[in-house]
Amino acid sequence: MAQKRLLLIAINYWPELTGIGKYTGEMAQWLVENGWDVRVITAPPYYPAWQISKEYSGWRYHSENMHGVSITRCPLWVPSRVNCLKRILHLMSFGLSSLPVILWQAWRWRPDIVFTVEPPLFCAPAALLGARLGKARSWLHVQDFEVDAAFGLGMLRSRRLQKWILGAERFLLRRFDRVSAISERMVDRLKQKKVENSRRMVFQNWVELDRIRPLHATSPLRAEWGVEDNEIVILYSGNLGEKQGLEILVDAARKLQHRSELVFLLCGDGAARSRIEQLAKGLANLRFKPLQPADRLNDLLNLADIHVLPQRADAADLVLPSKLTNMLASGRPVVATASAGTQVADLVRDCGIVVAPADSTALADALSSLAQSKNLRRALGLKARALAEQLWDKEYLLSEAFRMPAEMGTEYVDVPIGEVNTVSRLRLFSRGCKEKI
């Protein structure tokens, strides 16, 4: 058989360590290791610091090869301060600079699949046109419903503009051969956007279970960062952005100042870091740490006695936070702020505690309760690891996603309604299936 070719279009890629860049990089490397020929069109690394890495330029095209993957990096404008308009211009700059590269690679190289990651949706028209030029299959993978999130967070308020943008989004989505998203609820939203059953599927983010695993010994970061043996670490690790609603962690830390054994660690970077640092001034029980390199990620996750996952109510089910998979794989309990019935709540309820979004008192009470019981933390951590092993094994998810049936469609599996639960439905969806009930 001829070697399969995949053209990957994604604004975020290695060496970015968090978010979408982590998954696009790991996916490309896995495909190469499994016999695919992969080319990537991306931007210079800038996330989550919102600053282009010193080794790269934001104003010129650059080619390189990483892990057997041929990469073209396109010019990108990165604002020093992020707001709605600047974020749109930022995404648009990559959409425009990548356009000629996408069309040239698709026409000249002739890939079998043109694989596009949203955000940004700005690349979707070029990806569709490139797939037509190269006679390739088109695949849009939604990591984040950026349009819905913008509306939910109040970034775009004009009803007329919202209606026009949603119509354009629906037009684009329906023209891809396959549209995938990272959670069942997000795929349900694709149905609302009129994407046909045969074109949509769940393609979950994964975890490398042999790399992210519970440590039997104490994490070396505890000594390196001066964490005392009797201190209980409440860890948030990842993007310090506006969509995370990190203010609730500051409020909870303030409410728990009297518990001297509780230490909040916020590890990462992002557009909201300086603002959150200002809010946290004077709190001795809340500390900020820089983003850790990939080879220290397991040490970092095992530093936690409790993971905390804040989520704003207006972002519910628009994205399944990618950090959750690694949190659970580390074998530690999670306290999440999520509305009942959301997928985050469904996943965390058996291996942690779920409280209502924006309720800092309930969050503080949940953290205090878990901190008092080492046995409960251990029991929930075991359940967390078991869930990660059941749902998010990297090899399984990538193998199933890239079986590539000829029609790139959806298998239907009959499931009696009484037998459907969150885990079984996720397992079916991760295989590209949709249950008929």
SULVEN-V297879 format. One line per field, one symbol per residue. ss: DSSP state (A for helix, B for strand, O for the rest). psi: psi as a letter, one per 20 degrees, with the letter a starting at -180 (. if undefined). burial: b if it has 24 or more other ideal C-beta (glycine too) atoms within 12 Angstrom, else e. A space follows every 50 residues. Layout:
BEGIN
ss=???
psi=???
burial=???
END
This chain:
BEGIN
ss=OOOOBBBBBOOOOOOOOOOAAAAAAAAAAAAAAOOOBBBBBBBOOOOOOO OOOOOOOOOOOBBBBBOOBBBBBBOOOOOOOOOAAAAAAAAAAAAAAAAA AAAAAAAAAOOOBBBBBBOOAAAAAAAAAAAAAAOOBBBBBBOOOAAAAA AAOOOOOOAAAAAAAAAAAAAAAOOOOBBBBOOAAAAAAAAAOOOOAAAB BBOOOOBOOOOOOOOOOOOAAAAAOOOOOOOBBBBBBBBOOOOOOOAAAA AAAAAOOOOOOBBBBBBBBOOOAAAAAAAOOOOOOBBBBOOOOAAAAAAA AAAOOBBBBOOOAAAOOOOOOOAAAAAAAOOOBBBBBOOOOOAAAAAAOO OBBBBOOOOAAAAAAAAAAAAOOAAAAAAAAAAAAAAAAAAOBAAAAAAA AOOOOOOOOOBBBBOOAAAOOAAAAAAAAAOOBBBBO
psi=qqpqppopophprqkpirbhhghhghgggggghkjqppqpoarqpiqjil ppqhirqjjrqpqrppkjpppppqqppoqhppagghgghghhhhhghigh gggggggghmrhpoopppqqihigghgggghggjlrqpppoohpnhghgg ghjkhoipgghgggghgggggghiiqhporrjrghhhhhhghjkpqgiiq qpnqqaqnhihoqpphrqphhgghjkpqhiqppopppbpmahiilihhhg gghhhjhiniippppooarrhjghghhghjpioijpqpqrpqrhijghgg hihphpqpnqpqhijpjhqophhhghghhikqqpoqoqqpirhgghhhhi kbpprqqjnhghggggggghhiohggggghhghgghgghhhkpgggghgg hkhmqhilapqppppphijprgghghgghijkqpqp.
burial=eeeebbbbbbbbbbbbbbbbbbbbbbbbbbbbeeebbbbbbbbbbbbbbb ebbeebebeeebeeebeebbbbbbbbbbeeebeeeebbebbbbbbebbbe bbbbbbeebebbbbbbbbbbbbbbbbbbbbbeebebbbbbbbbbbbbbbb bbbebbeeeeeeeebbeebbebbbbbbbbbbbbbbbbbbbbebebeeebb bbbbbbbbbeebbbbeeebebbeebebeeebbbbbbbbbbbbbbbbbbbb bbbbbbeebeebbbbbbbbbbbbeebeebbeebebbbbbebbeeebbbbb bbbbbbbbbbbbbebbbbbbbbbbbbbbbbbbbbbbbbbeebbbbbbbbb bbbbbbbbbbebbbebbbbbbeeeeebeebbebbbebbbbbbbbebbbeb bbebeeebebeeeeeeeeeeebbbbbbbbbbbbbbee
END
